[in-house]
Amino acid sequence: MPRARSHVPQPSLGQACAGKNHRPKLTGAAPSAADRLWLKMRIGIVSDIHCNHAALEIALARMGPVDELLCAGDAVYQFRFSNEVIAILRERGARYILGNHEETLLGKWGERARSADWVRPDELAYMASHKSRLETIVGGKRLVMVHGSPFEPHNEYIYPNSPSIGRLAQIDADYVILGHTHYQMAERVGRVLVVNPGSAGEARDARNAFRLSYAILDTDTDEVTFDDFQDPTRAAVDPAIIPGGVGERGGGRNEAQPPNQNFWQHD
């Protein structure tokens, strides 16, 4: 079951929708009770799976039924494909974008890895059919999903204390979903709620004892729920050896921030 919650207050609602098959219209009135039911969606978010299909299966089982499943990139490694991970995302109808690892795998330097005889052409073609940015409507609200950053350089690592996080307020969206850092985040920047689910395949976040995670976004309340779980493919990290220890998770603004962008490396 989800273990930690980070509740982010929702800005005042200025949207109402005429019905299930209509886009939300900007008005001064709050949604009716019937429209509010349509606006409420439970969004499952995973990222940075990195070929770990066993962990992805655990994440999906733990999150339970969702109205939409989002994957914020790096489902594979830059020089290793995963038939299993791509098949799972495909079967679940996930909204999936490409990360820097997919871009390398699909580029010049990934030719040898793509040509391995065990790589299924249909799964590779499915991965290649996706783009690096998604803009959509969920629960009557605008959502933008990229792997690193919506601005140049697109492979920037954005943490809660990154100076560039303030630029995300310029995005015309209610939600911005990121991956890349393998570091959980739920931060309000202007009207934009910025969410990073952490990694569902390769843990790098010391705050949760280097466990894997996913996130659930409730579009009605803007509550973001993180669930941490042990990687089935790796031994657990002893919390006693993590500098500073691992305390109870609080709200996003109260959590310890990394001293530098590559916080898992020594200065």
N, C-alpha and C positions, 0 to 999 in steps of 0.2 A: 504494500500500500504506500501511496505518497507520504513522505516523511517530513518534508519541510515546505513551508509556504512563504511567499513574499507577496503581500497584497499591495497593489499600487492603486491609489484612488483614481476613479474614472472622471474625466472632465465632463462638464455639463453636456447632456445629450441635446444635440441640435438637429437630429435626423429623424425622419419618419418615412415609412415606406407604405406604398399603396396596396401592397399584397405580396404574396410569396414570389411571384415571377417578375417583380419590378425592382429596379435599382432604388436605393434610398435617395430621397430628395432632401436637400438642405432647407429646413424651415425653422421657425421659432418655437414650434410646438414639440413637446415630448411625445414619444411613440405611444400609441394606444396599447392596451393590455394585449390585444391579439397580435399587434405588430411586434411587441416586445418579445413574445414567445419566438417569433421568427428570428429576431435579432440575437437571441441567445444561442450560441454555438460553443461546443467543447472542441477545442483544437489541440491535437497532439503534435508535438514538435520534437524532431530528432535531428542530429547533425553529427558530422565527423565520425561516421560508423567505421570507416577504414577497413572494409572487408570482414568485419567481425559479425557474421550473420547470426551466431549463437547469441550474442549480446542483443542484437536487434530483435530477435524473437522474444527474448525476455522483456525488453522494453515494451514491445507491443502487447504482450500478455498482461503486463502490470498496469498499463495505462487503460486497458479496457476499451469499450466502445467510444469512438470519437466521431464527430461530424466531418472533420477534415484531418488528414495526416500530412504534415509538412516535413520535408527533409531539406536542410539548409546547406547541402553540398558535402563534398569529400566522403561519398559513400564508399569509395575505393581508395587504393594507394596509387601514387603516381606511376609506379612500375609494376602494379599487380591488380588484376581485375578480379571481381567476385561475381560469378554467375548467381550465387545464392542471394546475396544482398540485393542485387538489381531485380531479381525475380520477385523477391518479397515486396519491394517497393512498387513494382509493376502490378502485382496481384492485388495489393492494397489500394491501388489508385492514388498513390501519394503525389502531392504537388512537390516536385523535385527540381532543384536547380544544381548547376555544376559549380564545383569548387575548384581551387587551384590544382588539386590532385587529378581531377577528371580532365582538366585542360591540358595538363602535361601528358597524361595517358593518351589523349586523343590527338596530341601533336606529334611533331617530328621525333622527339626523344622517346615516345611511348610506342613506336611502331613494333619493336620486338615483343614487348609485353602483349600488345593487342593481337599479335600473330600466333600466340601459343595455341597449340592444337586443342586444348581443353576449353578455350574461350568460346562460348556460344554466340554465333553471329547475331541472333535475334536479340539477345540481351545487350550486346555491345551496341547494336543499332538503336535500341531503346534509349540507352544512356546518351548516345550521341545526339539524339533528337531533342534534347533539352537545352535550355538557355541558362545564362548565368544570372538572370534577374527575373523575378516574378512580381507582377503587380496584379492584385485581385481584390475582390470584395468578400469579406467574411463577416457574418453576423451583422450585415448592414454597415460595415466599417472598412476603410481602405487599408490594405496591407501590402507592404513592400518587403520582399525577401531577397537578400544577397548573401554571399558567403562571407566576405571580408568587410568591404565598405562600399557604399553606393557612390563614393567619390574616388577620384584618383589619389593615391594608388589603391586600386581595388583589392589588393592583397594585404592591406594594412590590418594589423591586429588592434581591435578596439575593445578596451577594458572599461570598467566604470570610471576609472580615474584618468583615462586618456584625454589629453587636451582636445583632440578632434571629435570627441563624442558630442560636443555642443553643436557641431555642424548638422547633426541628424535632425535638429529642430527645423531645418530648412526643407525637409522632405514633406511633400504633401501626402501625408498618411496618418492614420491613427496608430498603426503598428509597424515597426521595423524589426524584422527577424534576421539575426546574424548567426554565424557559426565561426569557424576558423581558430578561435582562441582555445577551445575546449574548456571554457571557463563560464560558469553560470552567471547570468545577469538579468535583472529586471529593473530597468531604470526609466523614470519619466524625464524626458528632455523636451521642454516646451509642452506641446500637446501630444507628442509622440511617445508611445510606450515602446522601449527598446528591449527586446528579449533575445537572450542566447541560452539555449537549453543545456549547454555543456556538451560533452561527447558521449555518444552511445556506443563507442567502440574502442577508444584509446584515451584513458583518463590522464589528465594533467593538472587537475585542480586539487591543491593541497587542503583546501578548506573542508572537503568532504572525504578526507583520507584517500584521495586518488581513486575514488569510485566512479563508475559510469553514471550517466543520468539522462533524463529526458524532461520535457516540460509540458504542462497542460495550461492552455490559455482559455479562460472563460470570457467570452466577448460581452457578456451581460454585465459583469462586475469588474472586468479587467484584472481579475485575480490570476496570478501566475503561480502554479504549483510545480515544484521540482521534486523528482523522486530519484534517490541515489540507490544504486545496487552494485553488487560485486561483479567484476568481470569474470565470466565463466572460463576464460582462456588464460587467466593469469593469477598468480598467487596474490592474496590480499596484502596490502601495505600495513605494517605495524604502526599505529598512530604515535607510538612512543618515539619513533625515529624521525617524525616530521617536525622541523623547526617551528617553535611556537605552539605546537600542539594543535588539536582540532576541537574548537569550541562549538557550542550550540549555534546553529544558523539563525540569524535574525533577519531583519529587512535588508534589502540590497544596499542601502546607504550606511548601514551599520557594520557591514562585513569588511574584514581586512582586505586591503587592495594590494596587488602585486607591486613590488618596488620598481619593476621595469617591465617592458612588454614581453620579453622572453623570461618570465619570472621563474620558470623551472630550471633555468641555467644559472650558474654562479657568475657573479660580476667579475 
